[in-house]
Amino acid sequence: MVANGQKFKQQQIVLDGGSFYNCTFEECDLIYSGLMPVFMNGNTLKDCRWRFDGPAVNTMAFLTMLHNSGARELVEATFEGVRNGSLLNPNPGQPAPAPTAAKPSK
């Protein structure tokens, strides 16, 4: 699915394999399975809910387990990489760099 400038209201939207540009999502259930790439840019999300399925829910469970078992710094570093874009892989076909935990400030 390629959507540009569309408005979605109170719908279930499967994101996998989709491209969404300048769309509005209002009170939608956004479902991501991690089976295919998703492209989103310039969208507005209002009162939406996220649902993770398949491999994506496994990833979320793994991050939760890591966080709760003493690897909080690694999980926080991973989310910092999400925020700053450093986890995006500039070399397709090569593994993305692993996040490293931030060193404590003195």
C-alpha positions in Angstrom: 0.0 0.0 0.0 1.2 3.5 -0.9 -0.8 6.3 0.8 -0.2 10.0 0.3 -2.2 12.6 2.0 -4.9 10.2 3.1 -7.0 10.3 6.3 -7.6 7.2 8.3 -10.1 7.2 11.1 -11.0 4.4 13.5 -9.4 1.7 11.3 -7.0 -1.1 11.7 -4.0 -0.4 9.6 -1.4 -3.1 8.9 1.8 -1.2 8.4 4.0 -4.0 7.0 4.9 -3.4 3.4 3.2 0.0 3.4 4.4 3.5 2.6 2.6 6.4 4.2 3.4 10.0 3.4 1.6 13.1 4.9 -1.3 11.0 6.2 -3.5 11.5 9.2 -4.2 8.6 11.5 -7.0 9.2 14.1 -8.1 6.7 16.7 -6.5 3.9 14.6 -5.0 0.6 15.6 -1.6 0.5 14.0 -0.3 -3.0 13.6 3.3 -3.9 12.9 4.6 -7.5 12.5 8.2 -6.9 11.4 7.7 -9.0 8.3 8.3 -6.2 5.7 9.8 -2.7 5.8 7.5 0.3 6.5 8.0 3.8 5.3 6.4 6.7 7.1 7.1 10.4 6.7 5.2 13.6 7.5 2.3 11.8 9.2 0.0 12.9 12.0 -1.1 10.4 14.6 -3.9 11.3 17.0 -5.1 8.9 19.7 -3.8 5.8 17.9 -2.9 2.5 19.5 0.1 0.3 18.6 -0.1 -3.4 18.3 2.9 -5.6 17.6 2.5 -9.1 16.2 4.8 -11.9 15.0 8.5 -11.1 15.0 7.9 -7.6 16.2 6.2 -8.8 19.4 9.1 -11.2 19.9 11.5 -8.2 19.7 9.4 -6.2 22.2 9.3 -9.2 24.6 13.1 -9.6 24.2 13.8 -5.9 25.0 11.4 -6.1 28.0 13.3 -9.2 29.3 16.7 -7.6 28.8 15.5 -4.5 30.7 14.1 -6.5 33.6 17.1 -8.8 33.9 19.7 -6.2 34.5 20.6 -4.9 31.0 18.7 -1.6 31.4 21.6 0.4 30.1 21.8 -1.6 26.9 18.0 -1.2 26.3 18.3 2.6 27.0 21.2 2.8 24.6 19.2 1.0 22.0 16.3 3.5 22.3 18.8 6.4 22.2 20.0 4.9 18.9 16.3 5.0 17.8 16.0 8.6 18.8 19.2 9.8 17.1 19.0 7.5 14.0 22.3 5.8 14.6 20.7 2.3 14.5 19.7 2.7 10.9 21.9 0.5 8.8 23.8 2.6 6.2 25.2 -0.6 4.6 22.4 -3.0 3.5 23.6 -6.6 3.6 25.9 -5.8 6.4 24.9 -6.1 10.1 23.9 -2.9 11.8 26.3 -1.7 14.5 25.4 -2.9 18.0 24.3 -0.3 20.5 26.6 0.3 23.4 25.5 1.4 26.8 26.3 5.0 27.7 29.2 5.4 30.2 28.1 6.9 33.5 28.9 10.6 33.9 31.3 11.6 36.6 
